[in-house]
Amino acid sequence: MDTIADRVTALRERIATLENRYGRPGGAVTLVAVAKTHGAARVREAHAAGLSQFGESYVQEAVPKIESLADLPLTWHFVGRIQSNKTASIAQHFAWVHGIDRLRIAERLDAQRPAGLPPLDCCIEVNLSGEASKGGVAPRELPELAGAIAALPRLRLRGLMTLPEPAAGFERQRQPFARLARCLAELQPLVPGLDTLSMGMSDDMDAAIAEGATIVRIGTALFGPRES
Ligand SMILES: *Cc1c(COP(=O)(O)O)cnc(C)c1O
C-alpha cells in the first residue's frame, strides 16, 4: 500500500512535469488537498508530507476538523455548495471560498468576515455546461457579478472556478478548462487583481494544468476513495 506521503510526492512530481510540459512557470500550480470525509489524522499525515492547503465541502464536518488542527499552520479552502445559513461559519473558519455564484452569498460572507482576519479570498463558480441542476453562473453574467463582488471590502475576488461534467479523454477534458481560461482573460481588464483559475480534480488534473489552472483541488488521488 502506498502512503499519503508517497502520493504527495508522486502528485508534486506530476504537477512539476506538467508545468514544464505546458510552459508554465515552476510552482504556478497550487495543490489543494480536498479532505472531505477523511479525518483529521489524514490531514496531519498530508501536512507532515509537506502540504498546507486543504479543502472541505461540508461545513458541519469541516469546522470541528479545522478546530482540532488549529495547532498546524494550514490554509482552508471551502469548495462545496454554499448554503446561506452556513455563510457565518465559512467566513470565520476559511481563508478561501471557491464556489460563489450569487451576490447575496458574497454580501453575507462580506458582512460576516471577522474584523481580525484578512479579506476572504474567493472565486466565482462558472457553469460551462448550461445545466440548470449545476451550480455556477453563465459566462455572460460574469462582468456584472465580478464587479459587484470586487467592490465588497471584506472579500478579495481572485478568479474563477469550475467543476465540469466528467469527460473521457484528455482533449475532451481540456475544452471546458480552455473556456474558463478565456472567461478569466476577458474579465481581467475589467476587474483588477484576478490571478486564479481553480480547476482540475483527480480525474482531470492534467487537462486543467495544460489550460492554465493555478489551483487544482485533489481528493481521491491523495486520500483514496471517500468514506461515506
Ligand atoms: C470533492 C471535490 C474535489 C475533489 O475531487 P476528487 O475527484 O476526489 O479529486 C474537488 N473539487 C470539488 C468542488 C469537490 O467537491
The ligand as an SDF file (V2000), in Angstrom:
LIG
                    3D

 15 15  0  0  0  0  0  0  0  0999 V2000
  -14.7030   16.5640   -3.8230 C   0  0  0  0  0  0  0  0  0  0  0  0
  -14.2540   17.7070   -4.6340 C   0  0  0  0  0  0  0  0  0  0  0  0
  -12.9690   17.7320   -5.2160 C   0  0  0  0  0  0  0  0  0  0  0  0
  -12.0070   16.5600   -5.1390 C   0  0  0  0  0  0  0  0  0  0  0  0
  -12.4300   15.5720   -6.0430 O   0  0  0  0  0  0  0  0  0  0  0  0
  -11.5290   14.2670   -6.4000 P   0  0  0  0  0  0  0  0  0  0  0  0
  -12.1570   13.7670   -7.6410 O   0  0  0  0  0  0  0  0  0  0  0  0
  -11.7140   13.3340   -5.2430 O   0  0  0  0  0  0  0  0  0  0  0  0
  -10.1430   14.7020   -6.5710 O   0  0  0  0  0  0  0  0  0  0  0  0
  -12.6100   18.8610   -5.9150 C   0  0  0  0  0  0  0  0  0  0  0  0
  -13.4430   19.9110   -6.0590 N   0  0  0  0  0  0  0  0  0  0  0  0
  -14.6760   19.9200   -5.5160 C   0  0  0  0  0  0  0  0  0  0  0  0
  -15.5340   21.1140   -5.7180 C   0  0  0  0  0  0  0  0  0  0  0  0
  -15.1310   18.8150   -4.8080 C   0  0  0  0  0  0  0  0  0  0  0  0
  -16.3580   18.8370   -4.3100 O   0  0  0  0  0  0  0  0  0  0  0  0
  1  2  1  0
  2  3  1  0
  2 14  2  0
  3  4  1  0
  3 10  2  0
  4  5  1  0
  5  6  1  0
  6  7  2  0
  6  8  1  0
  6  9  1  0
 10 11  1  0
 11 12  2  0
 12 13  1  0
 12 14  1  0
 14 15  1  0
M  END
$$$$
